[in-house]
Amino acid sequence: MGGYTSYDYGASITEDRLIWREKYSEMKLQANFFKVSPAYLTATPGSVANGSYASTTSIAVTPLFGNGTSTNLYVVRHADFTSLNDTTYILTVPTTIGNVTISQLGGSLALYGRDAKIHVTDYDVGGVNLIYSSGEIFTWTKSCSGLIVVLYGGAGELHELAVPDSLPMPSISPGSSIKVVQKTGAWVVQWEVTPERQIVVFGDLILYLCWRNEVYNYWTLELPASAPISNYSLPSKSSVVVKAGYLVRSAAIVGQSLKLIGDVNATTEIEVIATPTEVTDIWYNGEPLKVTKSSAGNLLASVDFTPPTLAIPDFSTLKWKYINSLPEVQTSYDDSLWTPLTHETTNNPWNLTTPTSMYASDYGFHTGSLIYRGYFTSNGNESSFFVNITGGDGFGHSIWLDSTFLGSWVGNGSNQSA
């Protein structure tokens, strides 16, 4: 993946590498959410609606109704999928405490540019009903310190959630933007997303309210298990949650030691968010780390990073060698076992413009690199050679006449033929 760069949807970005990394990071967030959301797997999608759940027709909402569960999910995006607008909206959805308009404590939700969100209602968190949440769920797990839920949003966004008021009166992290109000049947929590993480605690239920860019550095790691589940990723397996920067590959608990394997690309702080059993020390790549504790009571440690020294040779002075990787262009090449293009009809909706079909799919070739060989008899009066090749967006081609290279097309994202 190369170096890691985080990015918040509230900011503009154009560099392809950063966009690719952001897409990867978003997939990571979604994968963690879907893993702990079994209701998503059996949900039935409803019809996309502009303005039915949201207060403006600029926002499209696709409901996913729980099948056999009370959980519903609402996928929110701009109705015009090309829109780069920043749009505020209010969401009205049914819950077990009745129809709820979010946000109940004032203010509006927001969708920035090409962002999309998944809001949930009556979402099961280890036996506790999350009545609703506009903040997106990264993961949840049962920890020795309580039931841990990690939620996130974009910087500056306003979010709101509700939990049953049968839970104990909450405590909140000092200096936070968290507002808690008790309404009929529920504790309603509202907060503004800040780069500094905020925490609200309802007894054994601990909610981490995070900035999206921070959550990119969180890792949910399954612990080793005995057969037969050892080779599978399952919600039933015990896991740990750590904040640990660029990449953590695996985790194990040995006694009271948390042993992590991973990579860093800068000096990195390790924070243990959740473990199924108590741990008192942290190891990273086989080395023990000096441990302290955070204000939230989590174990902290630091992994030092030293940039590697790379000895890169002067390639211009090296003797280069090559091998012939295209024997097909040689006149001596035997193509007698190749598939001849003999079909006089096609399954392609484009009509034939050649005596027989030259569409690869008609002959069972649907992907990968394709090589055609054709034979032509010259009459000596030719002044040019023309071929039109269609390969779809981003395709490229190279052409030889006998063993003479004629030219190539490197391709781009908009031309399907050249």
N, C-alpha and C positions, 0 to 999 in steps of 0.2 A: 504493500500500500504506500510505501514511502513515508515521508513525514506526515504528521497529523496536524490538521488545522481545523479548529472549530469555527462555527459560523451561526449567527442567529438570523432567523427569517425576517426580523425587523430591519435588517440592513440589506443594502443592495449588493449584488456580487455578479461579476462577469467572467472571471478567470475560470477556464474549463476545469483545471485541476481541482480548484476549491469546490466547484459545483459537484464534481464527481465524488469528492470526499464527503460532501454534505449528503448526497444521495446514499452513500454507504452508511453514514451515521444514522440517517432516518430509517433505513432498513433495520439497523441494529435496534433502535428504539421500538419499532413495530414488532420485531421478532420476539423481544422480551415481553411485550404486552400480550401478544397472541398466545404465548406459551402458558401464561398464568390466567388466561381467559377462556376456559372451555366453553362458555356460553356462546362465544363467537363462532365456534366450529359448527354448531347446530342451529345458528340463527337463520331466520328466513328474511331475505332482503325485501323491503317494501319499495314502492315506486318513489323515484326521486321527485322532490317537490320543492318548488321555488316559493318561499314565503309561507308554507303551511306550518312549519314549526318555528321558523325564524321570523323576525319582525320586518324583514325587508326582502323583496323579490330578488335582490342582488345576491342573496345567499341561497344555495341549493343544499338541501338536507336529504340524505338517503337513510331511512330508518332500517335497522336490522333487529327484527323482533325475536326474542328468546323463544325457542321451541322447548317446552318442558321446564323452562326456568323463567324467573321474573325479570331477568336482565334484558334490557334493551340497549342498543348502541346506535349512535347517530353520527353519521359521517358528514362533516360540514365542509363545503368548499364554495368558491364563487360560482354563481350560475353561468357566467361567461368564463369558461375555463382558461381563456387567454388573458383574463383580467390581471392587472398588476396593482389594483386599487387596494387601499386600506379601508376596510368596511367594518363599521360597528353594527352590532345586532343584539337582540334579546331572544332567548330561546324559551319556548313554552313546550313542556313535555309532560306526559303522564308518569306518575310514580306511585308507590304504595301509600303515600300520604296525600294523594290527590294530584291534580294538575299543578305544576310548579312553573313559575316564570323566573328564569335565571337571567340576570341576577336579582335575588330577592332583596338584597341589602343596598340596592342602588347601583348606578353605573351600568356599563355595557360590556359585553364580550367583544372581541375584535378579531378580524381575520386579515392578515397582511399578505399582499401580493399573491404568490402562487402557493401559499400555505394551504393545508387542509388539516382538519382535526377530527378526533373521535371522542365525543362526549358519551358518558355512560349514565344509566339509571339503574337502581336496584342491583348493583354489582356486588357479588359475593366476595368478600375478602376474608377468607379463612373462618367463615361463620358469622362475620359481622357484615351487616348490610350497609354498603355505601349508597345512600339514597339517590344521590346524583353527584356528578363531578364534571365541571367544564374543564378543569385541569386534566391533562392527559396522564394516563397511568403508565409508568415505565415497568414496574414490577411490584410484587408484594411477596412476602415470605414470613414464615413463623421463625422467630429468633429466640434465643435464650433471654433476651431483654424485652420481648413482647412481639406483637404483630406489626411488622414493618411494612409501610406502604410508601413508595417513592412516586411522586407526581411532578409534572413539569409543565412549563409554558414558556413563551417568548418573553424577552426582556420588556418590562413595562406593561405587559398584559394584565388585565383584571380577571381573576378567576374566583369560582365559588364552588363549594361542595357542602353536602349535608350528611350527617350521621344520626342514628337514633338518639333521642335525648335520654334513653335509659343508660347510656354510657356516663361515666363520671364527669364532673365538671372539668373542663380542659385547663391545661397549662400551656403557655406559649413562650417561644424563645424571646428573650429580652431584645428590645429595639426593633422588633419586626413590624411589618405592616398588617399583621393578622387581626381581623375583627371577628369576634364570635358572638352570635346572638341566638338565644333559645327561642324557637318558634314552636307551634303546635306539633309535637311529635318528633322534633328534630333540633339538633345543634347545627346552625348554619355558620359556615366558616368562609370568610372572604379575605382575599389577599391580593396584593400587587406583586408580580414577579420581579425580583431583584437579583442581581448577580450573587448576593449573599444568600445562602440557603436559610430557610425559615422552618421551624419545627413546631407542630402542635401535638399535644399528647392528651388522649382520652383514656386514662388508666393504662391498660396494656396495649392500646392501639396508638402507634406512633406514626405520624404523618410527616414525611419530609417533602417540603414544598420548594421545588428547585427551579433554577433557570435551565432552559434546554441545553445550553452550551456546557453547563456543569455535568449534566446527566450523560453526555457523550463519554465522560471519563468514568462512568460507573460500569461495573462488570458483575453479572450474575453467573455464578459458576457452580455447577453440580459437583457434589462430592462423590468420590468413588463408591461404588455399590457392588454387592455380590451378584453373581449370575442368578437369573437370566437378564435382569434389567441393567446390568453393567454396560451393555453396548448400546443402550437406548437413552434418549433424552425424554424424561417423564416429569410431569408436575409433582408426582409423589416422591421423587428423590429429594434428599436433603440438599440444600444449597447455601452458599454464602454470597453476600453482596459486599463488594469493596469498591471504593473510589481509588483508582490506581493508574490514571493516565493512559498512555498510548495503547498498551496491549497486555492483557493477562490471559494466559493460555489455560491454566489449570489450577486447582486448589485442592488441598487435602488437610484434614485435621488429624494430627498425631498427638495424643494426650491433650495438652492444652496449648499446643503450638499450631498456628495457622501457617501452612507452607504453600507459598505461591510460586508459580513459574510464569515468567513473562518477559516482556521487552520494555525498555524505556528509551525515549529519544530526548530526554532532558531530565535534570534532577527532579524527582517526582515524589510527592507526598502520598503515602499509603494511608487510607482511613478504612477501618473495618466498620461497616454499617450494620451487618447482620450475620450471625453465625448460629447454627442450631444448638451448639453447646458452648460453654464459656471457653474463651481462649485468653491467654495471658501474654503471649509473645508472637512475633511475626518473623517468618523466614522468607527470603526472596532469592530464587535461583540457588538454593542450598546454603545461603549465608544468613545468619541471624542479624536482625536489625535492632537498633536502639529504639525502645518503645516509650511513648508518653501517652497522655490522654487528652482528648479534646474537651471543650466546655460541655459538650453533649454526653460525655462519658465514654466516647468511642476510642479504641486504640489507634494511635498515630505512629507512623514511622516514616523514614525518608530513604529513598534509593538514590545514590549518587550516580551521575552520568558523566563520563569522560568521552568526548568525541574521538572516534577511532582515527588512527593515522593511516591514510590510504596512499600507497605507492603506485601511481598511475604511470605506465610507460609512455614514451613518445611513440604513438602509433605510426606517425609518418616515417619513422626510421626502421620499422619492422619489415621483415620479409613476409609478404602475404601470399597465401596459397588458396586455391579454390578447386572445387570439383564440379564436374558437369552434372547438374541436378535436373536437366531437361533432356533426357535421351530421346523424348518423343519428337524433337525437332530434327533428328538425324534421318537421312533418307534410308539408312539401314535398319531403322527401328521396325519391329514386327508388331503391327496392330491387328493381326488377323483374328484375335479373340475379343476385340472391342465390339461394343454394341453398335450395329449399323442403324442409321437413321432412315427407317423404311416406312414409318407410319404416315399414311396419307390423310388421316384425320387427327384431331386433337381434342383433349379435354379442356384446353385453355380457352377462356372466353374471348381471347383475341384471335381473330381469324388468321389462317395460315397465309403467309405472303411468300412462301417457298414451296417447291414441288412436294416435299415431304416435311413432316414436323421436325423442327430443330429445338423444340421446347424440352429441356432436360427432364422435367417432371413426367412427360409422356413415356419416358423410358425408365422411370423408377429412381432417378437421381434428384434429390430434393434439397441438398445442402452441401456445403463444403466447396472445395476447388473443383472446377470442371475443365476438362481438356477436350477440345474438338480437333479432329484432323480431317482435312478435305483435300480432294485431288482435282486439279484443273489442268487442262491441256492448253498450252499457249498456241495462238496462231501467228504470233510475231508482230501483231499490229496493236497490242494493248498499250495505252498511254497512262492508265491509272488502275489502282486497286481500291475497291470500296467494300467495307463490311460494317454493318450496323449491329451492335450487340446490346441486348437488354438483360440487365442483371439485378435490377432493384436498387433502392437507395443505398448509396455507399459502396456499390460494387466497383471493381477495377478489372482491367484486362491487359494482356500482353499478346502481341501477334508476331509470328514468324512466317516468312515465305521461304520454303525449304529450311535451310539453317541460318537464313539472314534475318536478323531482328529488324522489324519494321517500326515498332513503336509500342507505346503503352498508354493506358489511361489510369491515373491513380485514384480516381473516384472522388465524390463528395457526397454530402448529405441530401442533395436535392435532385441530382440527375439519376434517372432510372435506366437510361440508355445513352450510348455514345458511339 
